[in-house]
Amino acid sequence: MWVITSYSNSNITMYEFDSEEDARGAFNNMEGCRILSEIVYFTDQSRELVPV
């Protein structure tokens, strides 16, 4: 799951997306301060942990 958190005019709005492609498309079309986050659940078997 992908989430965009947008800060505009003292308001916080969050948008949820199922795919990275959809989230990045929306992210690039938004104005103002925003954060794109990938939400990974501990029980999600399709992801691999990678050290950073």
One Martini backbone bead per residue (centre of mass of N, CA, C, O) as a GRO file, in nm:
protein
   52
    1MET     BB    1   0.100   0.034   0.019
    2TRP     BB    2   0.019   0.377  -0.060
    3VAL     BB    3   0.104   0.711   0.073
    4ILE     BB    4  -0.027   1.041   0.075
    5THR     BB    5   0.095   1.333   0.237
    6SER     BB    6  -0.079   1.645   0.276
    7TYR     BB    7   0.021   1.997   0.302
    8SER     BB    8  -0.251   2.245   0.330
    9ASN     BB    9  -0.366   2.505   0.480
   10SER     BB   10  -0.346   2.347   0.766
   11ASN     BB   11  -0.381   2.066   0.617
   12ILE     BB   12  -0.440   1.711   0.640
   13THR     BB   13  -0.390   1.467   0.376
   14MET     BB   14  -0.488   1.131   0.281
   15TYR     BB   15  -0.369   0.893   0.035
   16GLU     BB   16  -0.464   0.579  -0.114
   17PHE     BB   17  -0.267   0.308  -0.265
   18ASP     BB   18  -0.195   0.005  -0.440
   19SER     BB   19   0.009   0.150  -0.635
   20GLU     BB   20   0.296   0.304  -0.729
   21GLU     BB   21   0.210   0.430  -0.997
   22ASP     BB   22  -0.038   0.586  -0.892
   23ALA     BB   23   0.108   0.747  -0.669
   24ARG     BB   24   0.321   0.891  -0.850
   25GLY     BB   25   0.120   1.034  -1.034
   26ALA     BB   26  -0.020   1.200  -0.811
   27PHE     BB   27   0.231   1.330  -0.684
   28ASN     BB   28   0.320   1.495  -0.947
   29ASN     BB   29   0.024   1.660  -0.947
   30MET     BB   30   0.095   1.790  -0.686
   31GLU     BB   31   0.083   2.043  -0.447
   32GLY     BB   32   0.310   2.107  -0.225
   33CYS     BB   33   0.337   1.940   0.059
   34ARG     BB   34   0.479   1.600   0.040
   35ILE     BB   35   0.437   1.240   0.111
   36LEU     BB   36   0.582   0.928   0.022
   37SER     BB   37   0.454   0.602   0.122
   38GLU     BB   38   0.538   0.278   0.227
   39ILE     BB   39   0.335   0.009   0.334
   40VAL     BB   40   0.455  -0.245   0.559
   41TYR     BB   41   0.373  -0.549   0.661
   42PHE     BB   42   0.478  -0.802   0.862
   43THR     BB   43   0.281  -1.023   0.700
   44ASP     BB   44   0.424  -0.962   0.432
   45GLN     BB   45   0.553  -1.201   0.199
   46SER     BB   46   0.635  -1.014  -0.069
   47ARG     BB   47   0.868  -0.908   0.109
   48GLU     BB   48   1.205  -0.779   0.145
   49LEU     BB   49   1.458  -0.736   0.352
   50VAL     BB   50   1.665  -0.433   0.360
   51PRO     BB   51   1.944  -0.289   0.422
   52VAL     BB   52   2.045   0.072   0.497
   0.00000   0.00000   0.00000
